[in-house]
């Protein structure tokens, strides 16, 4: 299932990704540092959502209290919670 998350506090403004059970795929960031975000997207491809969230949660970017990787961790947590409610 595809999920879309509107980011907060980052250069990227949106993240889209698919979840197949607990596996994440097709991660796409809109905006942000293109090369770095392509790298993150490829690195997390096929990984378990819990592993991805645990590794990326809490990463900051410069003076900001969050980052694109942190926002992906938040997006994953929201998607998992949304799926449990359905």
C-alpha positions, 0 to 999 in steps of 0.5 A, spaced: 500 500 500 502 506 498 503 512 503 504 519 503 507 523 508 507 531 508 514 533 512 515 538 517 521 542 518 525 539 512 527 541 505 524 535 502 516 537 503 513 530 502 515 522 502 511 517 498 513 509 500 510 503 499 509 498 505 508 490 503 507 487 510 513 490 514 517 491 508 518 498 505 519 499 498 519 505 493 521 511 497 521 517 494 522 524 497 519 531 494 525 536 494 531 536 499 538 534 497 537 529 491 543 525 491 543 524 499 535 522 499 536 517 493 541 514 497 537 513 503 531 511 498 536 505 495 539 503 502 532 502 505 529 498 499 526 492 502 528 493 509 523 491 515 520 498 517 522 497 524 529 496 522 529 503 518 525 507 523 530 505 529 536 507 525 533 513 522 529 516 528 532 522 532 537 524 526 538 532 526 540 536 520 544 542 522 541 546 527 534 543 525 531 539 530 529 533 525 532 531 518 529 527 512 531 521 515 528 522 521 521 524 517 521 518 514 522 514 521 516 518 523 512 517 516 513 509 517 510 510 524 504 513 522 503 508 516 504 503 521 499 506 526 494 507 520 494 500 518 493 497 525 487 502 525 484 499 519 
